[in-house]
Amino acid sequence: MLGRLNHVAIAVPDLSIATASYRDQLGARVSQPQPLPEHGVTVVFVELPNSKVELLEPLGENSPIAAFLAKSPDGGMHHICYEVEDILAARDQLVATGARVLGSGEPKIGAHGKPVLFLHPKDFFGTLIELEQV
Amino acid sequence: MLGRLNHVAIAVPDLSIATASYRDQLGARVSQPQPLPEHGVTVVFVELPNSKVELLEPLGENSPIAAFLAKSPDGGMHHICYEVEDILAARDQLVATGARVLGSGEPKIGAHGKPVLFLHPKDFFGTLIELEQV
């Protein structure tokens, strides 16, 4: 089922500082900040040769990363995203094994314009897993 | 400086359960468990098409992931490893910008037999970064 490691998302309290660090200290290629109001984050993409890191800063009220940053004010790794070919088949297969899908259980359109789901971190040893259909 | 995303390491309290989950629930290719006493962990490699996830379980006394699991008993993402071409040049460049290298500051031979360093998570928004020379 699992395909490529699409990205690792890192929640940060200050996106401009984190972006400057990845660009100037770590020497990585970074995108312009992209506000995604429907996802409650502003994101900067760190482009690596084989995958991506996404730096996330809360945007607006009820940001999905606000609680994470309240608990970890310095920031930290928030989730890992794996690609799947068929997200509904993946969901049904996972649910049949007892795994819990967050929210309504229906895929939403994610930050890359593709269907995504999140799996309950309690079912995967404390790791929030995003599945993205590609 | 930053090259490929070499791996994401996930600390887990029970390696056999986590391995079975990645293999049977998530349908990924997993290695046999490999005890690495000199690193204080037993590791299972989850092979993805473009990168790796490493599932880590504490091994022996003074495991470097014991404190992490004491704080997060369910487990969680422990570190992210980026490849660099020249680890000494990378270190010197980072230290010149004020970043802190953990331990003695000298590279050690990591789990893949290559020189590695860890950067202080406080300097990188709560994320423990491993650099590996490839």
HADDOCK unambig.tbl for C-alpha pairs under 7 A between the chains (distance, minus, plus):
assign (segid A and resid 1 and name CA) (segid B and resid 26 and name CA) 5.94 0.50 0.50
assign (segid A and resid 1 and name CA) (segid B and resid 27 and name CA) 4.73 0.50 0.50
assign (segid A and resid 1 and name CA) (segid B and resid 28 and name CA) 6.55 0.50 0.50
assign (segid A and resid 2 and name CA) (segid B and resid 26 and name CA) 6.07 0.50 0.50
assign (segid A and resid 2 and name CA) (segid B and resid 27 and name CA) 5.95 0.50 0.50
assign (segid A and resid 2 and name CA) (segid B and resid 28 and name CA) 5.60 0.50 0.50
assign (segid A and resid 3 and name CA) (segid B and resid 48 and name CA) 6.28 0.50 0.50
assign (segid A and resid 3 and name CA) (segid B and resid 49 and name CA) 6.39 0.50 0.50
assign (segid A and resid 4 and name CA) (segid B and resid 48 and name CA) 5.65 0.50 0.50
assign (segid A and resid 4 and name CA) (segid B and resid 49 and name CA) 5.29 0.50 0.50
assign (segid A and resid 4 and name CA) (segid B and resid 50 and name CA) 5.64 0.50 0.50
assign (segid A and resid 5 and name CA) (segid B and resid 48 and name CA) 6.68 0.50 0.50
assign (segid A and resid 5 and name CA) (segid B and resid 50 and name CA) 6.59 0.50 0.50
assign (segid A and resid 5 and name CA) (segid B and resid 51 and name CA) 6.42 0.50 0.50
assign (segid A and resid 12 and name CA) (segid B and resid 125 and name CA) 6.02 0.50 0.50
assign (segid A and resid 25 and name CA) (segid B and resid 94 and name CA) 6.14 0.50 0.50
assign (segid A and resid 25 and name CA) (segid B and resid 97 and name CA) 6.75 0.50 0.50
assign (segid A and resid 26 and name CA) (segid B and resid 1 and name CA) 5.91 0.50 0.50
assign (segid A and resid 26 and name CA) (segid B and resid 2 and name CA) 6.06 0.50 0.50
assign (segid A and resid 27 and name CA) (segid B and resid 1 and name CA) 4.71 0.50 0.50
assign (segid A and resid 27 and name CA) (segid B and resid 2 and name CA) 5.94 0.50 0.50
assign (segid A and resid 28 and name CA) (segid B and resid 1 and name CA) 6.55 0.50 0.50
assign (segid A and resid 28 and name CA) (segid B and resid 2 and name CA) 5.59 0.50 0.50
assign (segid A and resid 48 and name CA) (segid B and resid 3 and name CA) 6.27 0.50 0.50
assign (segid A and resid 48 and name CA) (segid B and resid 4 and name CA) 5.65 0.50 0.50
assign (segid A and resid 48 and name CA) (segid B and resid 5 and name CA) 6.68 0.50 0.50
assign (segid A and resid 49 and name CA) (segid B and resid 3 and name CA) 6.39 0.50 0.50
assign (segid A and resid 49 and name CA) (segid B and resid 4 and name CA) 5.28 0.50 0.50
assign (segid A and resid 50 and name CA) (segid B and resid 4 and name CA) 5.64 0.50 0.50
assign (segid A and resid 50 and name CA) (segid B and resid 5 and name CA) 6.59 0.50 0.50
assign (segid A and resid 50 and name CA) (segid B and resid 50 and name CA) 6.06 0.50 0.50
assign (segid A and resid 51 and name CA) (segid B and resid 5 and name CA) 6.42 0.50 0.50
assign (segid A and resid 74 and name CA) (segid B and resid 125 and name CA) 5.02 0.50 0.50
assign (segid A and resid 74 and name CA) (segid B and resid 126 and name CA) 5.16 0.50 0.50
assign (segid A and resid 75 and name CA) (segid B and resid 125 and name CA) 4.88 0.50 0.50
assign (segid A and resid 75 and name CA) (segid B and resid 126 and name CA) 4.85 0.50 0.50
assign (segid A and resid 76 and name CA) (segid B and resid 125 and name CA) 6.05 0.50 0.50
assign (segid A and resid 76 and name CA) (segid B and resid 126 and name CA) 4.42 0.50 0.50
assign (segid A and resid 76 and name CA) (segid B and resid 127 and name CA) 4.96 0.50 0.50
assign (segid A and resid 77 and name CA) (segid B and resid 77 and name CA) 6.77 0.50 0.50
assign (segid A and resid 77 and name CA) (segid B and resid 127 and name CA) 6.23 0.50 0.50
assign (segid A and resid 94 and name CA) (segid B and resid 25 and name CA) 6.15 0.50 0.50
assign (segid A and resid 97 and name CA) (segid B and resid 25 and name CA) 6.76 0.50 0.50
assign (segid A and resid 125 and name CA) (segid B and resid 12 and name CA) 6.02 0.50 0.50
assign (segid A and resid 125 and name CA) (segid B and resid 74 and name CA) 5.00 0.50 0.50
assign (segid A and resid 125 and name CA) (segid B and resid 75 and name CA) 4.87 0.50 0.50
assign (segid A and resid 125 and name CA) (segid B and resid 76 and name CA) 6.07 0.50 0.50
assign (segid A and resid 126 and name CA) (segid B and resid 74 and name CA) 5.13 0.50 0.50
assign (segid A and resid 126 and name CA) (segid B and resid 75 and name CA) 4.83 0.50 0.50
assign (segid A and resid 126 and name CA) (segid B and resid 76 and name CA) 4.43 0.50 0.50
assign (segid A and resid 127 and name CA) (segid B and resid 76 and name CA) 4.96 0.50 0.50
assign (segid A and resid 127 and name CA) (segid B and resid 77 and name CA) 6.23 0.50 0.50
